[in-house]
Amino acid sequence: MSKMQKIAAVFLVVAVAAWILEKMEIFAVPGLTAIALCVAMCVEGAELLKGTGKKKNTSRRLAAVLVLAFGLFNLVVGGMEIYQYVLELKGTIQ
């Protein structure tokens, strides 16, 4: 396991732990689960893409691109969660 894969595993554990705590209504940070999952998937996708090299390994490249796309989608979801939370705060302050 490379250093980057260990980092991805740590962020994946953080994402799962944050999701469980949020579902149990113990601790909720808007966007934490999505951002942690984004980092984990982008690191893993970059590792997959790095391994393809110049070979015509199209299935591995496709898998890497799909994992990266999923990671970037989670970035958007996290941003939307944070934006929604800020809008709710703005509505309660006025």
DSSP file (Angstrom, degrees, kcal/mol; ACC not computed):
  #  RESIDUE AA STRUCTURE BP1 BP2  ACC     N-H-->O    O-->H-N    N-H-->O    O-->H-N    TCO  KAPPA ALPHA  PHI   PSI    X-CA   Y-CA   Z-CA
    1    1 A M              0   0    0      0, 0.0     2,-0.0     0, 0.0     0, 0.0   0.000 360.0 360.0 360.0 125.0    0.0    0.0    0.0
    2    2 A S     >  -     0   0    0      1,-0.1     4,-1.8     4,-0.0     5,-0.2  -0.237 360.0-104.0 -79.5 171.9    1.5    3.3   -1.1
    3    3 A K  H  > S+     0   0    0      1,-0.2     4,-2.0     2,-0.2     5,-0.1   0.890 121.3  51.4 -63.5 -40.0    1.5    6.5    1.0
    4    4 A M  H  > S+     0   0    0      1,-0.2     4,-2.4     2,-0.2    -1,-0.2   0.876 107.7  52.1 -67.1 -37.6   -1.3    8.0   -1.2
    5    5 A Q  H  > S+     0   0    0      2,-0.2     4,-2.2     1,-0.2    -1,-0.2   0.858 108.1  52.2 -67.3 -34.1   -3.5    4.9   -0.8
    6    6 A K  H  X S+     0   0    0     -4,-1.8     4,-2.1     2,-0.2    -2,-0.2   0.901 109.3  49.6 -66.2 -40.3   -3.0    5.2    3.0
    7    7 A I  H  X S+     0   0    0     -4,-2.0     4,-2.3     2,-0.2    -2,-0.2   0.920 110.7  49.8 -62.9 -43.8   -4.1    8.8    2.9
    8    8 A A  H  X S+     0   0    0     -4,-2.4     4,-2.1     1,-0.2    -2,-0.2   0.893 109.7  51.5 -62.0 -39.6   -7.2    7.8    0.8
    9    9 A A  H  X S+     0   0    0     -4,-2.2     4,-2.2     2,-0.2    -1,-0.2   0.892 108.7  51.0 -65.1 -39.5   -8.0    5.1    3.3
   10   10 A V  H  X S+     0   0    0     -4,-2.1     4,-2.4     1,-0.2    -2,-0.2   0.928 111.5  47.0 -63.8 -44.9   -7.8    7.6    6.2
   11   11 A F  H  X S+     0   0    0     -4,-2.3     4,-2.3     1,-0.2    -1,-0.2   0.853 110.4  53.4 -66.3 -33.4  -10.1   10.0    4.4
   12   12 A L  H  X S+     0   0    0     -4,-2.1     4,-2.3     2,-0.2    -1,-0.2   0.905 109.3  48.2 -66.1 -40.6  -12.5    7.2    3.6
   13   13 A V  H  X S+     0   0    0     -4,-2.2     4,-2.7     2,-0.2    -2,-0.2   0.904 111.3  50.9 -64.9 -41.0  -12.7    6.2    7.3
   14   14 A V  H  X S+     0   0    0     -4,-2.4     4,-2.6     2,-0.2    -2,-0.2   0.909 110.2  50.1 -61.4 -42.2  -13.3    9.9    8.2
   15   15 A A  H  X S+     0   0    0     -4,-2.3     4,-2.2     2,-0.2    -2,-0.2   0.920 113.0  45.2 -63.5 -44.2  -16.1   10.1    5.7
   16   16 A V  H  X S+     0   0    0     -4,-2.3     4,-2.4     2,-0.2    -2,-0.2   0.914 114.2  48.8 -66.8 -42.6  -17.8    6.9    7.0
   17   17 A A  H  X S+     0   0    0     -4,-2.7     4,-2.5     1,-0.2    -2,-0.2   0.911 112.3  48.4 -64.3 -42.1  -17.4    8.0   10.6
   18   18 A A  H  X S+     0   0    0     -4,-2.6     4,-2.0    -5,-0.2    -1,-0.2   0.889 111.7  50.4 -64.8 -38.9  -18.8   11.4    9.9
   19   19 A W  H  X S+     0   0    0     -4,-2.2     4,-2.4    -5,-0.2    -2,-0.2   0.915 111.3  47.8 -65.3 -43.0  -21.7    9.9    8.1
   20   20 A I  H  X S+     0   0    0     -4,-2.4     4,-1.9     2,-0.2    -2,-0.2   0.926 112.7  48.3 -64.2 -44.7  -22.5    7.5   10.9
   21   21 A L  H  <>S+     0   0    0     -4,-2.5     5,-2.5     1,-0.2     6,-1.1   0.859 112.2  50.2 -64.0 -34.7  -22.3   10.3   13.5
   22   22 A E  H ><5S+     0   0    0     -4,-2.0     3,-1.0     3,-0.2    -2,-0.2   0.901 110.4  48.6 -69.7 -40.8  -24.6   12.4   11.4
   23   23 A K  H 3<5S+     0   0    0     -4,-2.4    -2,-0.2     1,-0.2    -1,-0.2   0.819 110.8  50.7 -68.7 -30.5  -27.2    9.7   10.9
   24   24 A M  T 3<5S-     0   0    0     -4,-1.9    -1,-0.2    -5,-0.2    -2,-0.2   0.435 111.3-125.3 -84.8   1.0  -27.1    9.0   14.7
   25   25 A E  T < 5S+     0   0    0     -3,-1.0    -3,-0.2     2,-0.1     3,-0.1   0.847  78.9 115.2  57.3  39.5  -27.7   12.7   15.2
   26   26 A I  S   <S+     0   0    0     -5,-2.5     2,-0.3     1,-0.3    -4,-0.2   0.814  82.5   3.3 -98.2 -45.8  -24.6   13.0   17.5
   27   27 A F        -     0   0    0     -6,-1.1     2,-0.4    -9,-0.2    -1,-0.3  -0.968  64.7-178.5-150.0 123.3  -22.3   15.3   15.5
   28   28 A A        +     0   0    0     -2,-0.3    -9,-0.1    -3,-0.1   -10,-0.0  -0.972   7.8 176.4-133.3 121.5  -23.0   17.0   12.2
   29   29 A V    >   -     0   0    0     -2,-0.4     3,-1.8   -11,-0.1     4,-0.5  -0.985  39.0-117.3-118.1 118.5  -20.7   19.1   10.2
   30   30 A P  T 3  S+     0   0    0      0, 0.0    52,-0.1     0, 0.0    48,-0.0  -0.333  93.5   1.4 -60.2 126.0  -22.2   20.2    6.8
   31   31 A G  T 3> S+     0   0    0     -2,-0.1     4,-2.6    50,-0.1     5,-0.3   0.336  94.2 115.6  85.4  -6.6  -20.3   18.9    3.9
   32   32 A L  H <> S+     0   0    0     -3,-1.8     4,-2.5     1,-0.2     5,-0.3   0.930  77.9  46.5 -63.9 -45.5  -17.7   17.0    5.9
   33   33 A T  H  > S+     0   0    0     -4,-0.5     4,-2.3     1,-0.2    -1,-0.2   0.936 116.1  44.9 -61.7 -46.9  -18.7   13.6    4.6
   34   34 A A  H  > S+     0   0    0      2,-0.2     4,-2.1     1,-0.2    -2,-0.2   0.893 114.5  47.8 -67.1 -40.1  -18.8   14.7    1.0
   35   35 A I  H  X S+     0   0    0     -4,-2.6     4,-2.3     2,-0.2    -1,-0.2   0.911 113.0  48.0 -69.1 -41.3  -15.5   16.6    1.2
   36   36 A A  H  X S+     0   0    0     -4,-2.5     4,-2.3    -5,-0.3    -2,-0.2   0.908 113.5  47.8 -64.5 -40.8  -13.7   13.7    2.9
   37   37 A L  H  X S+     0   0    0     -4,-2.3     4,-2.6    -5,-0.3     5,-0.2   0.866 109.2  55.2 -66.7 -35.4  -15.1   11.3    0.3
   38   38 A C  H  X S+     0   0    0     -4,-2.1     4,-2.5     2,-0.2     5,-0.2   0.939 109.3  45.8 -60.8 -47.7  -14.1   13.7   -2.5
   39   39 A V  H  X S+     0   0    0     -4,-2.3     4,-2.3     1,-0.2     5,-0.2   0.931 113.9  49.1 -62.6 -45.2  -10.5   13.7   -1.3
   40   40 A A  H  X S+     0   0    0     -4,-2.3     4,-2.2     1,-0.2    -2,-0.2   0.928 114.6  43.7 -61.5 -45.9  -10.4    9.9   -0.9
   41   41 A M  H  X S+     0   0    0     -4,-2.6     4,-2.8     2,-0.2    -1,-0.2   0.881 113.3  50.7 -70.7 -37.7  -11.8    9.3   -4.4
   42   42 A C  H  X S+     0   0    0     -4,-2.5     4,-2.3    -5,-0.2    -1,-0.2   0.899 112.0  47.5 -67.0 -39.2   -9.7   11.9   -6.1
   43   43 A V  H  X S+     0   0    0     -4,-2.3     4,-2.1    -5,-0.2    -2,-0.2   0.931 114.7  46.1 -65.5 -44.1   -6.5   10.5   -4.5
   44   44 A E  H  X S+     0   0    0     -4,-2.2     4,-2.2    -5,-0.2    -2,-0.2   0.901 112.9  49.9 -66.2 -40.0   -7.5    7.0   -5.5
   45   45 A G  H  X S+     0   0    0     -4,-2.8     4,-2.6     2,-0.2    -1,-0.2   0.889 109.9  50.9 -64.4 -39.3   -8.4    8.0   -9.0
   46   46 A A  H  X S+     0   0    0     -4,-2.3     4,-2.4     2,-0.2    -1,-0.2   0.896 109.7  50.6 -65.2 -39.2   -5.1    9.8   -9.4
   47   47 A E  H  X S+     0   0    0     -4,-2.1     4,-1.4     2,-0.2    -2,-0.2   0.910 112.0  47.3 -63.8 -41.6   -3.3    6.7   -8.3
   48   48 A L  H  < S+     0   0    0     -4,-2.2     4,-0.4     1,-0.2    -2,-0.2   0.920 113.3  47.9 -64.6 -42.8   -5.2    4.6  -10.8
   49   49 A L  H >X S+     0   0    0     -4,-2.6     3,-1.1     1,-0.2     4,-0.7   0.865 107.7  55.6 -67.6 -35.8   -4.6    7.1  -13.6
   50   50 A K  H 3< S+     0   0    0     -4,-2.4     3,-0.4     1,-0.2    -1,-0.2   0.838 102.5  57.9 -64.6 -32.3   -0.9    7.2  -12.8
   51   51 A G  T 3< S+     0   0    0     -4,-1.4    -1,-0.2     1,-0.2    -2,-0.2   0.609  92.4  69.2 -74.9 -11.6   -0.6    3.5  -13.1
   52   52 A T  T X4 S+     0   0    0     -3,-1.1     3,-1.2    -4,-0.4     5,-0.2   0.886  71.0 168.4 -77.3 -37.2   -1.9    3.5  -16.7
   53   53 A G  T 3<  -     0   0    0     -4,-0.7    -1,-0.1    -3,-0.4     4,-0.1  -0.300  65.3 -36.4  63.0-144.0    1.2    5.1  -18.3
   54   54 A K  T 3  S+     0   0    0      2,-0.1    -1,-0.2     0, 0.0    -2,-0.1   0.396 105.2 115.3 -95.5   2.2    1.4    5.1  -22.1
   55   55 A K  S <  S-     0   0    0     -3,-1.2     2,-1.3     1,-0.1    -3,-0.0  -0.282  79.3-113.7 -69.3 158.2   -0.1    1.6  -22.4
   56   56 A K        +     0   0    0      1,-0.1     2,-1.4     2,-0.0     3,-0.2  -0.366  62.2 145.2 -88.3  56.3   -3.4    1.2  -24.1
   57   57 A N     >  +     0   0    0     -2,-1.3     4,-1.9    -5,-0.2     5,-0.2  -0.636  14.4 164.5 -94.2  76.2   -5.1    0.1  -20.9
   58   58 A T  H  >  +     0   0    0     -2,-1.4     4,-2.6     1,-0.2    -1,-0.2   0.836  67.6  55.5 -70.3 -34.1   -8.4    1.7  -21.7
   59   59 A S  H  > S+     0   0    0      2,-0.2     4,-2.1     1,-0.2    -1,-0.2   0.902 110.4  46.2 -67.4 -38.2  -10.5   -0.1  -19.0
   60   60 A R  H  > S+     0   0    0      2,-0.2     4,-2.3     1,-0.2    -1,-0.2   0.894 113.3  49.7 -69.3 -39.2   -8.1    1.0  -16.2
   61   61 A R  H  X S+     0   0    0     -4,-1.9     4,-2.6     2,-0.2    -2,-0.2   0.908 110.3  50.4 -64.7 -41.1   -8.2    4.6  -17.6
   62   62 A L  H  X S+     0   0    0     -4,-2.6     4,-2.4     1,-0.2    -2,-0.2   0.910 110.4  49.7 -62.7 -42.3  -12.0    4.5  -17.8
   63   63 A A  H  X S+     0   0    0     -4,-2.1     4,-2.3     2,-0.2    -1,-0.2   0.913 111.2  49.6 -62.3 -42.4  -12.1    3.3  -14.2
   64   64 A A  H  X S+     0   0    0     -4,-2.3     4,-2.4     1,-0.2    -2,-0.2   0.912 111.3  48.4 -63.9 -42.8   -9.7    6.1  -13.1
   65   65 A V  H  X S+     0   0    0     -4,-2.6     4,-2.5     2,-0.2    -1,-0.2   0.896 111.5  50.1 -65.7 -39.9  -11.7    8.8  -14.9
   66   66 A L  H  X S+     0   0    0     -4,-2.4     4,-2.2     2,-0.2    -2,-0.2   0.892 110.8  48.9 -65.9 -39.3  -15.0    7.5  -13.3
   67   67 A V  H  X S+     0   0    0     -4,-2.3     4,-2.1     2,-0.2    -2,-0.2   0.909 112.7  48.4 -66.1 -41.6  -13.5    7.5   -9.8
   68   68 A L  H  X S+     0   0    0     -4,-2.4     4,-2.5     2,-0.2    -2,-0.2   0.902 110.5  51.3 -63.6 -40.8  -12.2   11.0  -10.4
   69   69 A A  H  X S+     0   0    0     -4,-2.5     4,-2.3     1,-0.2    -2,-0.2   0.901 109.4  50.2 -63.2 -40.5  -15.6   12.1  -11.7
   70   70 A F  H  X S+     0   0    0     -4,-2.2     4,-1.9     2,-0.2    -1,-0.2   0.894 110.2  51.0 -64.0 -39.4  -17.3   10.6   -8.6
   71   71 A G  H  X S+     0   0    0     -4,-2.1     4,-1.3     2,-0.2    -2,-0.2   0.913 111.3  46.6 -63.7 -43.2  -14.8   12.5   -6.4
   72   72 A L  H  X S+     0   0    0     -4,-2.5     4,-1.7     1,-0.2    -2,-0.2   0.851 108.6  56.2 -69.0 -33.3  -15.5   15.8   -8.1
   73   73 A F  H  X S+     0   0    0     -4,-2.3     4,-2.4     1,-0.2    -1,-0.2   0.896 105.2  52.4 -62.1 -39.8  -19.2   15.2   -7.9
   74   74 A N  H  X S+     0   0    0     -4,-1.9     4,-2.6     1,-0.2    -1,-0.2   0.828 104.0  57.0 -66.2 -30.9  -18.8   14.8   -4.1
   75   75 A L  H  X S+     0   0    0     -4,-1.3     4,-2.2     2,-0.2    -1,-0.2   0.917 108.5  46.5 -63.4 -42.9  -17.0   18.2   -4.1
   76   76 A V  H  X S+     0   0    0     -4,-1.7     4,-2.4     2,-0.2    -2,-0.2   0.917 112.2  50.3 -64.3 -44.0  -20.1   19.7   -5.7
   77   77 A V  H  X S+     0   0    0     -4,-2.4     4,-2.3     1,-0.2    -2,-0.2   0.915 110.7  49.4 -62.0 -43.3  -22.4   18.0   -3.2
   78   78 A G  H  X S+     0   0    0     -4,-2.6     4,-2.3     1,-0.2    -1,-0.2   0.904 110.6  50.3 -62.1 -41.9  -20.3   19.2   -0.3
   79   79 A G  H  X S+     0   0    0     -4,-2.2     4,-2.5     1,-0.2    -1,-0.2   0.894 110.3  49.9 -62.7 -40.0  -20.3   22.7   -1.6
   80   80 A M  H  X S+     0   0    0     -4,-2.4     4,-2.6     2,-0.2    -2,-0.2   0.886 109.4  51.5 -66.9 -38.4  -24.1   22.5   -1.9
   81   81 A E  H  X S+     0   0    0     -4,-2.3     4,-2.1     2,-0.2    -2,-0.2   0.919 112.4  45.8 -63.4 -43.2  -24.5   21.2    1.6
   82   82 A I  H  X S+     0   0    0     -4,-2.3     4,-2.3     2,-0.2    -2,-0.2   0.914 112.9  50.3 -65.9 -42.6  -22.4   24.1    3.0
   83   83 A Y  H  X S+     0   0    0     -4,-2.5     4,-2.3     1,-0.2    -2,-0.2   0.911 110.5  49.5 -61.5 -43.6  -24.3   26.6    0.9
   84   84 A Q  H  X S+     0   0    0     -4,-2.6     4,-2.1     1,-0.2    -1,-0.2   0.896 110.5  50.8 -62.8 -40.7  -27.6   25.3    2.1
   85   85 A Y  H  X S+     0   0    0     -4,-2.1     4,-2.2     2,-0.2    -2,-0.2   0.901 109.7  49.9 -63.8 -41.6  -26.4   25.5    5.7
   86   86 A V  H  X S+     0   0    0     -4,-2.3     4,-2.5     2,-0.2    -2,-0.2   0.898 109.8  51.1 -65.1 -40.0  -25.3   29.1    5.3
   87   87 A L  H  X S+     0   0    0     -4,-2.3     4,-1.9     2,-0.2    -1,-0.2   0.894 109.8  50.0 -63.9 -39.0  -28.7   30.0    3.8
   88   88 A E  H  X S+     0   0    0     -4,-2.1     4,-1.5     2,-0.2    -2,-0.2   0.896 111.3  49.1 -66.1 -39.2  -30.4   28.4    6.8
   89   89 A L  H  X S+     0   0    0     -4,-2.2     4,-1.7     1,-0.2    -2,-0.2   0.905 109.3  52.2 -63.9 -41.4  -28.2   30.4    9.1
   90   90 A K  H  X S+     0   0    0     -4,-2.5     4,-1.3     1,-0.2    -1,-0.2   0.877 109.2  50.5 -63.1 -37.5  -28.9   33.6    7.3
   91   91 A G  H  < S+     0   0    0     -4,-1.9    -1,-0.2     1,-0.2    -2,-0.2   0.818 111.2  47.4 -70.8 -30.6  -32.6   32.9    7.6
   92   92 A T  H  < S+     0   0    0     -4,-1.5    -1,-0.2     1,-0.2    -2,-0.2   0.748 107.5  56.1 -82.7 -23.4  -32.5   32.3   11.3
   93   93 A I  H  <        0   0    0     -4,-1.7    -2,-0.2     1,-0.2    -1,-0.2   0.877 360.0 360.0 -76.5 -37.2  -30.4   35.4   12.1
   94   94 A Q     <        0   0    0     -4,-1.3    -1,-0.2    -5,-0.2    -2,-0.1   0.485 360.0 360.0 -70.2 360.0  -32.8   37.9   10.5
